[in-house]
Amino acid sequence: MTKDERFLIELYRFSAQSVDPEKIVNPTQVAKNLGYKVLLLKDVLKGLRQANLIKIYGPEEIIITERGSEVARSLLSG
């Protein structure tokens, strides 16, 4: 599993647990859980954004898109 896929799955879990109705997540918290450094986080976010799997609203605010959720569920299921 790639680092991008691991991040997407962890983001999916974070957003599922979020009490925020918009499911906004701090990417730094997700990266911290996975042990990712800041530079790696920037690269991962760039790739996921270009693939339209996440939307970035600011340095501490991202959400997973519907497509990102579908990909995460398919990765979790097999």
N, C-alpha and C positions, 0 to 999 in steps of 0.2 A: 504494500500500500504506500502511495506517495505521501509526502508531507502535506501537499495540498488537500489530498483526500482525507487525511487524518484531521486537518484543521476544519474542513467542511463538516465532518461528522461531529466533531466537538462543538462547533458553532450550532449545529442542528440541535444537539442536546441542551446547550445553554439556552437557546431560544425557546425550546419546549418547556423549560423550567421557569422562564421569565414571567413575571407578573405584569410587565409592561404590555399593554394591548398591541403596541406597534412592534413588539419583539426586538427592540434595540438592544444590542449587546456591545460591550467594550471588547475590542479585539485583543487588547493587551492581556486581559484576564484569560481569554481562550489560549493565547500563546503561552502564557505563564503555566497553565495546566499541562501543556504539551512539552514544556521545556525549550521553547523556541526563543531565539535571540531577536532583537529588534530588526536587524537587517533581513533575516529570514522571514520575519512577519511581513515586512514591506513587500518582499518578492511574492509571497503567497497571496497577499491581498490583491496585488496587481494582477496576478494570473486569474484569480477567482472573479475579479471585477470584469476583466476582459472577456471571460467566458459567460458573463451575465448570471453568475451563481450567487453573487452578493451585491448589495448597494452600499456605498460608502457615503455617509452624511457628514462625517467629520473625523478627526483623528481618534476619537473615542466613541464613535457611533457607527455601527454597521448593522445591516439586517440581512438575513438570508432570503433570497428570492424564492418564489414558488418552484422554479426550475432547480434551484440549489437544494431545496427540501426533497424534491423527487430524486435527485442524484444521491443525496445522503441516505435516503431510505433504501435505494437500490444497493448502495455499498454495504449498508448494515445487514441487508437480507441475504447477501451472498456474494 
